[in-house]
């Protein structure tokens, strides 16, 4: 057990708890992770502003908890410490939640294959167990953020509700929050996307109530989100109704899809067309594939490319997650004879555009010309290999 100096009086119970944990029993990213994590958590208790909290979490601690998309066992007691901090009314609760949301991006994507942060899947991968501490994270959210009466945490509530507990019953609660906060445009955008996503993930769809329709219709900034909800619910929508989202690069107030409005719009347009085979072909050919090709060209022309999911890879991951949704996480190579006509067509078009995604790998699809028996050590995806 690491016993560290403790001279200040902020969050005393949490500090005592940190010092009681046998940190050296938990593996982290480095040999000194037990001591460093414990020390950083004590420093977190004494942080008096947001910048200090961000620095401790994302500079001092992150590499000890996570490498790539692998989460180390030492993260589990960190979640317990965050729980203690919230028991003592930590001043920056939303930051703690978002930090854990980043840590557990892979686990969230397993359950929410669109709009949430994509991950780098390898070929036909099937994760049988959640990352260390993930269930503790879910309990942490449920205990301190779900159903909160703190208006500053409402956005966090609806976002992580859809990410962690996408249950049909939550849609009605989200509608109530929208009604109670009908002047908060930023909140309404995030909340209606959350409700729409839950609808997409559920077999039984929830219709949009008249009062919510009125709220969305009565504000020019919110009108496109009426179509977003309908599209994610499986209703046919027109691209023109989403035009402002397609023409906006990012809306920094959005928590979803890294704030890429065109990703949200493309997802809604595609999902809303899936019930009509001819319509979905038309939407893909006329609207979605040209947009994807355009974003791909922009991505490839950038001198400095971000490694982790800027706009084009994010859009490609979502589109292919939707198209091949029924094959995700099967854990084996996909026999092309199992594809339906639409999936066959999409695969041909994607290969023609030289597009392959992690979602396709996850579904058991290799890049064109590669088979399981000829699979190279490194697979080319975007501007890197895995």
Secondary structure, DSSP 4 states (H G I P E B T S, - for coil): ---------TTHHHHHHHHHS-GGGS--SSTTHHHHHHHHHHHHHH--SHHHHHHIIIIIIHHHHEETTEEPTHHHHHHHHHHHHHHTT-TTHHHHHHHHHHHTHHHHHHH--SSSPP----TT----SPPTTHHHHHHHHHHHTTT---GGGHHHHHHHHHHH---THHHHHHHHHHHHTTT-HHHHHHHHHHHHHHHHH-SS--PPPHHHHHHHHT-TTTHHHHHHHHHHTT----GGGGHHHHH-SB-TT--GGGGBHHHHHHHHHHHTTTT-HHHHHHHIIIIIHHHHHHHHHHHHH-SS--SS--HHHHHHHHHHHHHTGGGTT--SPPPGGGS-HHHHHHHHHHHHTT---HHHHHTT-PPTT--GGG--SS-EETTEE-
